[in-house]
Amino acid sequence: MLKTLIKNLSNLPGWRTNRKIVVIESDDWGSLRMSSQNSYNSLLKAGLNINTGAGARYNLYDTLASKEDLQHLFDTLRCVKDKNGNAAKITAVSLVANPDFIKIKEDNYKNYYYEPFTTTLEHYNKTGAFELWKQGITENIFVPEFHGREHLNTQSWLRVLQASDKEALLAFDHQVWGYNRKNGIGFQAAFDLEFASDLEEQKAIITDGLKLFENLHGYKAQFFVPPNGPINNELEQVAAASGIRYMSSPKIQQEVLGEGRTKKHFRYLGKQNKHGQTYITRNAFFEPSGSSVNEVDRCLAEIELAFKWKKPAVISSHRVNYIGGLDATNRDTSLKQLKDLLTMIIRKWPEVEFMTSSELGEIKAKK
């Protein structure tokens, strides 16, 4: 009862529309998470904490998307059409780089080096995968936006490697960083601020990452979702200077200030910051991978609630749900549920419109 009340209240503030808009935001595309099944087994055997907590399903199932993964996903998206004749579409919230493990090790962990994610795809024999990215953009069903340069807090990670931390070095040798640390901030949270002095380097990473995004995809990113959530709000201005018009945010943001300090901010869909950026908040979830609940019914209920309060349904659905490289059953089961969800959406709300996050932002800007 309390949970239902909170969900209703959270949909009250902000921009409203009579249109039935559905946006699916899918994080983590381009990032290397678990490098291989052998790496998972070896790290688990060595005692690293990779199979508990919120990150467990990512370590178990999530890795680079193959051509086959993307083909299956696109086929599922194309299986429905909205009132305007558009297929369902994914806002592919993506990373543009991964660590260059060879160079970092050759430099004895003194400095950080990265490679474009397209190079990582080549290293992992994901032949033809990037061509599918391009096809998705052309069809407007798989549209990359910005999640950061890497899904990695490079400064914190490098400090731990330089200190010869045994767990970090073991994971490094398997090209992995997403394990549960015993102490310290999570490496996956790229813009968490361990020390206030890290902020200037994070500003440079944002600018560099957005440049690389444009070089890879041929257009400027407009929407930014900080990995895992934490961010210092000075980075919004840096992102704005490079073309970011829309920011993803939790409804209650804990801005990180360094040295464990935070500052609370309240956000809602359509709120603007002082840089003219519009906040887009999520109000529905579809995370079938490893879930023990009926994700189709849960998501449909959240969409219905959003529409009740005249809000677009902005759905969180991470890449891990659609990846079969470590376990094909994970992908196939999730895609069957996605097809069921999309079919039910069309049946229940025939006037629905599928949009990307930036398309939603454009609609809000015209009001």
N, C-alpha and C positions, 0 to 999 in steps of 0.2 A: 504493500500500500504506500509506504513512504517512498519507495523507489519510483513508483508511478507518479506520485505527486512531484518529486524532484524533476522527473523527465518533462512533465507538463510545464512546470515553472521555468525550466531552462529554455523552453521554446518560446517563451513570451517576449523577451526583449528583441529589438532589432527590426530589420527590414521585413516587410510582408509582401506577398504576391498571391493573386488568385490562380496563377499558372501552376500546374503540377510538374515541377522540375525535379529530375533525378540526376545527381552527380555522383560518380563513383571515383573516389580518390584512392589510388593504390601505390603505397610507398615502397621504396627500396630497390627499384629497377636499376641495374647497372652495377650494384655493389656485389663484391665477393663476400659471401657469408661463410658457409661451410665449404671448404675447398674440395672435399671428396668424402666418400663413405669410409675409406681407409683412415683418413684423418680423424673423422668422428670416433671411430672405434679405438684408435690409438690414444687419443686424448682422454677418452672416457676410461680406458684401461689404466692410464697414467694418473688418474685421480682428479683431473680438472673438472670443475663444476660446470658442465655444459648441458645437463639433462634435468635441471630443476628451475623453477621460477618462470617468469614471463618469457625468457629467451629460449626455453627448452624446445619449443616447436620449430623455431627458426634454425637452431643448430641441427635439428633432426631432419628437416625437410628443405631448407632454403639455400639455394645456390644460384649461380648465373642461369638466366633463361636461355634455353636452346631454341633453335628454329622450330623444332617440333612443339615445344611448349607454347610458343607464340602463335603458331598455326592453329592449335587446338583452342586457344583463348579467342582468337579472332573469329573462328568458326562459331563459337558460342555467342559472341557479341552480335554477329550478323543474323542470328536465328530469330531476332525480333526487330520490329520497326515501330517507331513512335508515331504520333499524329502527323508529323512533318515528313515521314518516310525515312527518318534517320535510324540507323542501327544503334544499339547500345554502345557506349564508349567509355573508355578508361582514361582518366588523367593519370599518366604514368609518372608519378613523383620519383625522380631519378637522380642518381649520382653520376658524375662524369669521370671519376677517377678512382683508382685503388692504389694501395702502396706498391712501390717497386721494391719488393723484398730483396732482390739480388743486390741492388745498389745500396740499400740501407745497410745490409750486412757487410758488404765490401768496405763501407765507410765506418765500420765498427760502431754503428748506431749513433754516430755523432750528428748526423743531419738526416732530414726527412726527404725522401724522393717519391714521386708518384708517376703512374702511367695512365693515359686515357683508358676508360673502360673498354673501348674498342680493342686496345692492345691486350687487355686481360682476356677478352673473348677469344682472341687468337691463341693465347697461351693455353687456354682450356679447351681448345678445339671445338668451339661453338661456331662451326662453319655456317655461314649464311644468316646468322642470328641478326646482325645489324641491318641486313637488307630487309628483314621483317619489320624492324623498327621504322625504317623509311616507308615501307608499305602502309603501316599503321597510321603514320602521320598523313600520308597522301589520302587515305580513306577517312581520316578524322575519327578513327575508332580507338587509337592508341596514341595519345598525344603527350610527349614528355614535358614535364615542368621540373622545377629545381628543388632538389632535396639537400643540396650541398655539394662540395667538391668530392669528399669521401664521407662514408658513414663511419667516421673514425675521428676521435679526439686526438689529433696527431701530436700535440704538445705533451699531453699527459702520458700517452703511449711511449713516446720517445724517452721521456724521463725515466720511466720504469725499465725500459730496455737498457738504458745506460747504467742503471743501478744493478744490472745483472739479475733481475727478478726471474726466478727459475720457471714459474708458470708462464710468464709472458714470453720468455725465450723459447720454451717448449711449444707454445701455441704458434709463435712466429715461424718456427721451423716447419710447421704444417700450413703456413699462410692463413692463419686464423687469429682473430683478436676478440671475437665476440663471446668470450666465456664470462662466467660470473666471478668477479674479483672478490677476494676476501676483505679488502679495504680499498678505499678510494672511489672516485667517480667511475662510472661505466664507460669503457672505451667507445661504445657505440654512439654515445651522445656527443656528436661532433662539436656542438657549440655550448656545452656545459662549460662553466668557467671555474676551473680548479683554483686559479690565481688571477686576480684582477690584471696582473701584468701580461696575461695571455691574450688580452683583448685585441691588441694591435695586430698580432699575427692572425687572429680570426678574421679581422677586417680584410686583411690581404687575401686570405683564403676565399672569402665570399667573392671579392672582385675577380680573382683569378679563375675561380670556378665558373662564374657566369660568363666570362670570356670564352672559356673552353666549351661551355654549353653551346654558345652561338657558333663556334667553329665546327663542332660536331654535328649539330642539327640544322644549321642554316637559318636560324631565327633566334631572337632574344627570348629568354624565359620571362614570363610575366608573374608567375605564382611561385611562392617559396614556402616550403614546409620544413622547418628545422628538424633534423633527425632526433627522435626520441622526445622532442619537445623543448628542452632547456635552451634558453638563448638570452643574451644581454641585449636590451632594446636599442643600444647604439648601432647594432648590426642592421637594424631596419633601415636606417638612413643610408648606410653603405649599399644595401641591396637596392634601395630606391634609385640611387645614383646610377646603377647599372641596368635599370629598366624594370625592376620588380614593382608591380602595381597592386598585387594582392598577397596578403600574408595569411597563412593558416595559424590558428591559435586556439588553445583550449579556452573555455569560457571563463575560467579563473586561471590566469597566468601567474606563475611564480618566476619572475625575472631573476636570473642568476647574476650576482654582483661580484663573485669571487670570495675565496676563503670561507665558504659555507653560508654566505649571506644571501638573502633573497628579498624581493619586494613584490607585493601582490598587486595585480591589475585585473579589472573586470572587463571582459570583452563580449561582443555579440555580433551576429551576422550583420554586415553592412556598416559597422562602426569604422570610422576613419581615424588614422593617427596623424600626427603633425606633419608627416611627410607626404600626405595625400594618399597613402596606401589604405586599401579596404581590407578588413579582416573577414575571413571566411571560416566559420566554425562548423565542425561536424556534429551531426545529431542522429546518426544511425551507424550500425556496424554489421558487417557481413564477413565473418572470419571462420569459415568452416574447417580449415585445416586443424585437425587435432581437437575439435570442439566436441563437447559432450552434450550440447543442447541443440535444439532444432534451429539452425541459423536462418533458414528461410522464413519460418514463422516469426522469429524474433525480429528480423529485419523488416518484414512486412508491417509488423506492429509499430515499429519506430517510424517508418515512412508514413503510415496512417496518422500517427501523432503529429508529425511535422506538417502534413497537409491540413490537419484539423486547425492548426494555429497559423495557416497560410504561410508556411515556410517551405523553401525547397528542401528536399531530402538530400543531405550531403553524407554519403556513405563511406566509411573507412573499410578498405579491403586490401590487405597487404599482399605483396608479390608472393609470399610463401604459400599462399593458397593455390597458386597456379603453376607450381614448379614440380617437374617430375624427374629431375636429374638424379636425386638421391632415392626417391621412392615414387614410381609412376602412379601408384594407387592414390597417393596424396593429391596429385593433380587431377586425375580422372574423377575422383569422388567429389572434389570441390567444384569442378566444372559442371558436373551433373546438377549439383545444387544451385550453381549460378544460373544455369539454364532454367531450372524450376522457378527461381526467384524472378528472373526477367519475364518469363511467361506469365507468372501470377501478377506482376506489376501491370503488364499490358492488359490483361484480362480485367483487373480490378479498376484500373484507371486508364481507359482508352485514350484520354486526352493528355496523357503524360508526354513530356519532352525530355529527351536525354541531352545532357550538356557536359562540357568540360568545365573545370573550375574557372578558367579564364572567360569562357562564354557566359557563365553565371555572373562573373564580375562585370562584364560588359552590360548585361541586362540591368544590373543594379545601378551602374554608372549613368544609364540613360534616364533613370527615374528622377 
